Structure formats: C-alpha cells, structure tokens
C-alpha cells in the first residue's frame, strides 16, 4: 500500500510505523527477544519493501528459524490477505487477513496494514512493521542463527557511509518513483521526475567504478536499491511515468541490476507476475481499468553483465545461499529464469 498524504501536491509517505524491535536479549523498552521459531515474517512478493526482507532473510539463511507467510499480490482498502493459502487462511497464524494480527495487539489500529510485518506466533499479535530497521536487525541481532558463510550485510566499519547511501536510495529512488506516480499536479510530477533521475545519474557515477554500492561485495544498500530497479521497467517506467529512460537503456545501472538478479537471493525472490498484478490492479486511481500489461520482455535479465572486473565475489569470503525451501520458490511462470530448483539460471 502507498500510505501517504500530499503537501503542495507532492506525495509524502506516511512513515509512522510500529517501532518495536526484536533484539538479541530483548530486555529494552519496546524490545522482543530473538527466539527461533517464535515469529513469522509476513510479506507480499509484489511489495518492494517486503521484498527487501525476503532477500535479507534468504541471504542470511534464516529460513529455519523465522517462518514466512506470503500474502497475495492484491489487497482491498482494508488489508493484505492470505489468498494464496488453502482456504485463504495463513497455515501458521490461522488468520485470513494481516489486519487481524494488527488488531490483536492494537484494537482499532488506525493506520495502514503494511508489509513486511513480523507477528508473534504464540499471541498472534503484530510485533513490528518498521521495514527499514527490521532488515538491519536480521543482520545484527539474529547473528547467532545466520548460516555458515552468510554475508555481512551491514559491516560496522562502513555504517556511517552506508547509512548515508541508504538514506539517499530511500528518499530519492525507492520513494522517488512513488512521488512521480502519485504526484497531484504537473508541476509536482516534473519536480519529482527531475529529482529521481538526478539521483539515478549520481548512482550511475558511483557504480561505474565499483561493483556494488559499498565496494566489491553486496550489502543491504544493494538490496534496497535492487527492489526498485527490478520493478522499474515492469511498473515504474509506464505506470508511474518514470520514463526518461527504461532501466534497460541505462547501461551501468542495467548491468548492475542484472549482476544482482543473477546472484542467489535476488532474482530468485522476484515475482514479476505479482509485481505487475499489484500495481496495475490495486492503483485504480492511476490505472482505472485494472488492465495489466503483457510486457516487458524479461529475457534481458539473463544477459551477461560483465561487472566481474570491478570485484571478484559478491559474497566476499562467504558463500551464496543454497536453493530456497520448496514451498517458498517463485513459480517459473512468474519469473522465466527461475528453474525447478528455485534458483535463477542464465
């Protein structure tokens, strides 16, 4: 959901979230303890914010200790729903709507029902939906459960610079496409459009000399940029009018995005059918007919990216994750590069 308001016809995202955290010891105010099997991560593959959490969970190998519920790609004004599950009910939480978990903790919850959200399974109550902190905590607080060879997605030595990079990615790109799509006037749209592509030009310059945003290995900064780039040609270029160029017409960013897409954890979590279904069917104020476009051609995602010369291994001294659990694999019909083993094949 694009929760927000307008200031001088510019879309402003509602950034009021449930700020509770799941922390290593969980003894602080508004903290919950890290416990294997206690929590369920609720996502929708269509949502770029939720896709971040899916990728980070997979890269760190947290599947055995943090279960995942997947909502369908569309929702009504009330809630995301578990319409992909038998009977339309999440098999672990036993609820048909994510709103039920929010209401369990906050009766009459007044804000939007957003994904990703973490739910406490024993109580059935939502813990947090603060998506930016959630993924950082998966890296820093859940380390006892990381798989062997998991990457350090939030390296301590890089955090000051990385926080600044991620802030720009969020404000100018992740949220920038929404400012274009939901602009209330021509002037607001043109301002948002110029701001978005100025940021993409800056990122192009940065990535022209380094394989990933922070250097030779992947970090969460790359995860955050990837989820917008993966949706750019399929949705944002046309639906949100971000059409100075397609991603596939921006050589550096297109090669960078393909590099990530072909890395385990990125492309194999990308569901293009869900992505298009959500944006074109839900945003009826932008697309009144609800017609979902047949394109774009996805074959280019498998083309060689040629970025190996800028860095040898996206995982540094670590290793890539293995295949995703069978029940969490993106159907080949939704992403033609995903094979029967759940991995991207190029």
C-alpha positions as CSV (number, residue, x, y, z in Angstrom):
1,X,0.0,0.0,0.0
2,X,1.2,3.5,-0.8
3,X,0.2,5.1,2.6
4,X,0.7,8.9,2.5
5,X,-0.6,12.4,2.2
6,X,0.0,15.4,0.0
7,X,1.9,18.6,0.8
8,X,1.7,21.2,-2.1
9,X,0.5,18.3,-4.3
10,X,3.7,16.3,-3.6
11,X,3.1,12.7,-2.3
12,X,4.5,12.3,1.2
13,X,4.8,8.7,2.5
14,X,3.4,8.0,6.0
15,X,6.5,6.9,7.9
16,X,4.7,6.2,11.2
17,X,5.4,2.5,12.0
18,X,5.3,0.2,15.0
19,X,8.8,0.8,16.2
20,X,9.2,-2.3,18.4
21,X,12.3,-4.3,17.7
22,X,13.3,-7.9,18.0
23,X,16.7,-7.7,19.8
24,X,19.3,-10.1,20.9
25,X,18.3,-10.1,24.5
26,X,15.0,-8.3,24.2
27,X,15.3,-6.6,27.6
28,X,14.9,-2.9,26.5
29,X,11.7,-1.0,26.2
30,X,9.7,-2.0,23.1
31,X,12.1,-4.9,22.5
32,X,11.2,-8.5,22.0
33,X,13.8,-11.3,22.4
34,X,15.3,-13.2,19.4
35,X,13.9,-16.7,19.6
36,X,14.0,-19.4,16.9
37,X,10.5,-20.4,15.7
38,X,8.7,-17.7,17.7
39,X,8.0,-15.2,14.9
40,X,6.5,-15.2,11.4
41,X,7.6,-12.7,8.8
42,X,4.6,-11.7,6.7
43,X,5.3,-10.4,3.2
44,X,3.9,-9.9,-0.3
45,X,6.3,-10.6,-3.1
46,X,4.7,-7.6,-5.0
47,X,5.9,-5.1,-2.4
48,X,9.4,-3.7,-2.8
49,X,9.7,-3.0,1.0
50,X,8.7,-6.6,1.8
51,X,11.0,-8.0,-1.0
52,X,13.9,-6.4,0.9
53,X,13.1,-8.6,3.9
54,X,12.7,-11.7,1.8
55,X,16.1,-11.2,0.2
56,X,17.9,-10.5,3.5
57,X,16.3,-13.4,5.3
58,X,17.4,-15.7,2.4
59,X,20.9,-14.3,2.2
60,X,21.4,-14.8,5.9
61,X,19.9,-18.3,5.9
62,X,17.2,-17.5,8.5
63,X,14.5,-19.7,6.9
64,X,14.7,-22.5,9.5
65,X,14.2,-20.1,12.4
66,X,12.0,-17.3,11.0
67,X,9.0,-18.7,9.1
68,X,7.4,-16.7,6.3
69,X,3.8,-16.1,5.3
70,X,3.1,-14.8,1.8
71,X,0.1,-12.6,1.0
72,X,-1.4,-12.4,-2.4
73,X,-0.4,-9.5,-4.8
74,X,-3.6,-7.5,-4.4
75,X,-5.5,-6.2,-1.4
76,X,-8.5,-4.1,-0.7
77,X,-8.6,-0.9,1.3
78,X,-8.8,-2.9,4.5
79,X,-5.9,-5.4,4.5
80,X,-3.4,-7.6,2.8
81,X,-4.9,-11.1,2.7
82,X,-3.6,-14.7,2.6
83,X,-5.5,-15.7,-0.5
84,X,-2.6,-17.8,-1.8
85,X,-3.1,-20.3,1.0
86,X,-5.7,-23.1,1.1
87,X,-9.0,-21.6,2.3
88,X,-7.4,-18.2,2.3
89,X,-6.0,-18.7,5.8
90,X,-2.4,-18.5,6.8
91,X,-1.5,-22.0,8.0
92,X,0.6,-20.9,10.9
93,X,-1.2,-17.8,12.2
94,X,-4.7,-19.1,11.3
95,X,-6.0,-15.8,10.1
96,X,-7.3,-14.7,6.7
97,X,-6.2,-11.1,6.9
98,X,-3.0,-9.5,8.1
99,X,-5.2,-6.9,9.8
100,X,-6.2,-9.5,12.3
101,X,-2.7,-9.6,13.7
102,X,-2.6,-5.8,13.9
103,X,-6.0,-5.7,15.6
104,X,-4.9,-8.4,18.0
105,X,-2.3,-6.1,19.5
106,X,-3.9,-2.7,18.8
107,X,-7.7,-2.9,18.6
108,X,-8.9,-0.3,16.2
109,X,-5.5,0.1,14.7
110,X,-5.8,3.4,12.8
111,X,-3.1,3.2,10.2
112,X,-2.5,1.2,7.1
113,X,-1.9,-2.5,7.3
114,X,1.5,-2.8,5.7
115,X,4.0,-5.5,4.8
116,X,6.6,-6.6,5.8
117,X,5.4,-7.3,9.3
118,X,6.6,-9.6,12.0
119,X,4.0,-11.4,14.0
120,X,4.5,-13.2,17.4
121,X,3.1,-16.6,16.7
122,X,2.1,-17.6,20.3
123,X,0.0,-14.5,20.8
124,X,-0.9,-13.8,17.1
125,X,-0.1,-10.1,17.6
126,X,2.0,-8.0,15.3
127,X,5.4,-7.0,16.7
128,X,6.7,-4.5,14.1
129,X,6.2,-3.2,10.6
130,X,9.2,-0.9,10.7
131,X,10.7,-2.3,7.5
132,X,14.0,-0.3,7.5
133,X,15.0,-1.4,11.0
134,X,13.6,-4.9,10.6
135,X,16.2,-5.9,8.0
136,X,19.1,-4.3,9.8
137,X,18.1,-6.2,12.9
138,X,18.1,-9.5,10.9
139,X,21.8,-8.8,10.2
140,X,22.8,-7.5,13.6
141,X,20.5,-9.2,16.2
142,X,19.9,-12.6,14.7
143,X,23.6,-13.4,14.0
144,X,23.5,-16.5,16.2
145,X,21.2,-18.1,13.6
146,X,23.0,-16.9,10.5
147,X,24.0,-19.7,8.1
148,X,27.7,-20.6,7.8
149,X,29.2,-18.3,5.1
150,X,26.4,-15.7,5.4
151,X,27.5,-12.2,4.1
152,X,27.9,-9.3,6.5
153,X,25.2,-7.1,5.0
154,X,25.8,-4.2,7.5
155,X,29.6,-4.0,8.0
156,X,30.3,-2.0,11.1
157,X,33.3,-0.1,9.6
158,X,31.1,1.0,6.7
159,X,28.0,2.0,8.6
160,X,28.4,5.8,8.6
161,X,28.9,6.0,4.8
162,X,26.4,3.2,4.2
163,X,23.7,4.9,6.2
164,X,24.1,8.0,4.1
165,X,23.9,6.0,0.9
166,X,20.8,4.1,2.0
167,X,19.1,7.3,3.0
168,X,19.7,8.7,-0.5
169,X,18.5,5.5,-2.1
170,X,15.3,5.6,0.1
171,X,14.4,9.2,-0.3
172,X,15.4,9.8,-3.9
173,X,14.8,6.4,-5.6
174,X,12.7,3.9,-3.5
175,X,10.3,6.7,-2.6
176,X,11.2,8.8,-5.6
177,X,9.3,6.6,-8.0
178,X,6.2,7.0,-5.8
179,X,6.5,10.8,-5.8
180,X,6.3,10.6,-9.6
181,X,3.4,8.1,-9.7
182,X,1.2,9.8,-7.1
183,X,2.1,13.5,-7.9
184,X,-1.0,15.6,-7.6
185,X,-0.1,18.2,-10.3
186,X,2.0,18.5,-13.4
187,X,4.5,20.8,-11.5
188,X,4.8,18.3,-8.6
189,X,5.3,15.5,-11.1
190,X,8.0,17.3,-13.1
191,X,9.9,18.2,-9.9
192,X,9.7,14.6,-8.7
193,X,10.8,13.3,-12.1
194,X,13.8,15.5,-12.2
195,X,14.8,14.6,-8.7
196,X,14.5,10.9,-9.4
197,X,16.6,10.8,-12.5
198,X,19.2,13.2,-10.9
199,X,19.6,10.5,-8.2
200,X,19.9,7.7,-10.7
201,X,22.6,9.7,-12.5
202,X,24.5,10.0,-9.3
203,X,24.2,6.3,-8.6
204,X,25.4,5.6,-12.2
205,X,28.5,7.6,-11.5
206,X,29.1,5.8,-8.2
207,X,28.6,2.3,-9.7
208,X,30.7,3.0,-12.8
209,X,33.9,2.3,-10.7
210,X,32.7,-0.2,-8.0
211,X,30.8,-3.4,-8.5
212,X,28.4,-2.7,-5.6
213,X,27.3,0.4,-3.8
214,X,29.8,-0.1,-1.0
215,X,32.6,-1.8,-2.9
216,X,33.3,-5.3,-4.1
217,X,30.7,-7.2,-2.0
218,X,27.0,-6.9,-1.5
219,X,25.5,-5.1,1.4
220,X,21.9,-4.2,2.4
221,X,22.4,-1.0,0.4
222,X,22.3,-3.1,-2.7
223,X,19.3,-5.0,-1.5
224,X,17.4,-1.7,-1.1
225,X,18.3,-0.4,-4.5
226,X,17.6,-3.7,-6.3
227,X,14.0,-3.9,-5.3
228,X,13.2,-0.6,-7.1
229,X,15.4,-1.4,-10.1
230,X,13.7,-4.8,-10.5
231,X,10.3,-3.1,-10.8
232,X,11.4,-0.2,-12.9
233,X,10.7,-1.4,-16.5
234,X,7.8,-3.6,-15.4
235,X,5.9,-0.9,-13.5
236,X,7.6,2.4,-12.7
237,X,8.5,3.4,-16.3
238,X,5.0,3.3,-17.5
239,X,2.6,3.1,-14.5
240,X,4.4,5.8,-12.5
241,X,5.6,7.9,-15.6
242,X,9.3,7.5,-14.7
243,X,10.0,7.4,-18.4
244,X,13.1,9.5,-19.2
245,X,14.8,6.1,-19.8
246,X,14.0,2.5,-19.2
247,X,16.4,0.7,-16.8
248,X,17.5,-1.4,-19.8
249,X,18.5,1.9,-21.5
250,X,20.9,2.9,-18.7
251,X,24.0,0.7,-19.3
252,X,25.6,0.9,-15.9
253,X,22.5,0.5,-13.8
254,X,21.2,-2.2,-16.1
255,X,24.4,-4.2,-15.8
256,X,24.4,-3.7,-12.0
257,X,20.8,-4.8,-11.7
258,X,21.5,-7.9,-13.8
259,X,24.5,-8.7,-11.7
260,X,22.4,-8.7,-8.6
261,X,19.5,-10.5,-10.3
262,X,21.8,-13.4,-11.2
263,X,23.1,-13.6,-7.6
264,X,21.3,-16.2,-5.4
265,X,18.8,-14.4,-3.2
266,X,17.9,-11.6,-5.6
267,X,16.4,-12.8,-8.9
268,X,15.0,-16.0,-7.3
269,X,12.9,-13.9,-4.9
270,X,11.5,-11.7,-7.7
271,X,7.9,-12.5,-8.8
272,X,7.2,-10.3,-11.9
273,X,3.6,-11.5,-12.1
274,X,2.8,-10.5,-8.6
275,X,4.6,-7.2,-9.1
276,X,2.6,-6.2,-12.1
277,X,-0.7,-7.5,-10.7
278,X,-0.3,-5.4,-7.5
279,X,0.5,-2.1,-9.1
280,X,-1.8,-2.2,-12.1
281,X,-4.8,-3.8,-10.3
282,X,-4.7,-2.0,-7.0
283,X,-3.8,1.5,-8.1
284,X,-7.2,2.2,-9.8
285,X,-6.7,6.0,-9.3
286,X,-3.7,5.7,-11.8
287,X,-5.0,2.7,-13.9
288,X,-8.8,2.8,-13.7
289,X,-9.3,-0.2,-16.0
290,X,-7.1,-2.5,-13.9
291,X,-5.6,-3.9,-17.1
292,X,-2.2,-5.5,-16.5
293,X,0.3,-5.1,-19.4
294,X,1.7,-8.2,-21.0
295,X,5.3,-6.9,-21.2
296,X,8.1,-6.1,-20.8
297,X,10.2,-8.8,-22.3
298,X,12.2,-10.4,-19.4
299,X,14.8,-12.2,-21.4
300,X,17.4,-9.4,-20.9
301,X,17.8,-10.2,-17.2
302,X,19.8,-13.3,-18.2
303,X,22.3,-11.4,-20.4
304,X,25.9,-11.3,-19.2
305,X,26.6,-8.2,-17.1
306,X,30.4,-8.0,-17.4
307,X,30.9,-6.5,-14.0
308,X,33.3,-9.1,-12.6
309,X,36.2,-6.9,-13.4
310,X,35.1,-4.5,-10.7
311,X,35.0,-7.2,-7.9
312,X,35.6,-10.9,-7.7
313,X,32.9,-12.2,-5.4
314,X,29.6,-10.6,-4.3
315,X,29.8,-12.7,-1.0
316,X,33.5,-11.8,-0.2
317,X,34.9,-14.6,1.9
318,X,31.4,-16.1,2.4
319,X,29.2,-18.3,0.2
320,X,25.9,-17.8,-1.6
321,X,22.8,-19.3,-0.1
322,X,21.5,-22.7,-1.4
323,X,18.2,-23.2,-3.1
324,X,15.2,-21.7,-1.4
325,X,12.8,-24.0,0.5
326,X,10.5,-25.7,-1.9
327,X,7.4,-24.1,-0.5
328,X,8.9,-20.6,-0.9
329,X,10.0,-20.8,-4.6
330,X,8.8,-18.3,-7.1
331,X,6.9,-20.2,-9.9
332,X,8.7,-20.4,-13.2
333,X,5.6,-19.0,-14.9
334,X,6.1,-15.8,-12.8
335,X,9.9,-15.5,-13.5
336,X,11.1,-17.4,-16.5
337,X,14.7,-17.5,-15.2
338,X,13.8,-19.5,-12.1
339,X,14.5,-23.2,-12.5
340,X,12.9,-26.2,-10.8
341,X,15.5,-25.9,-8.0
342,X,14.3,-22.4,-7.2
343,X,17.5,-20.7,-8.4
344,X,17.9,-18.3,-11.3
345,X,19.5,-19.9,-14.3
346,X,21.1,-17.7,-17.0
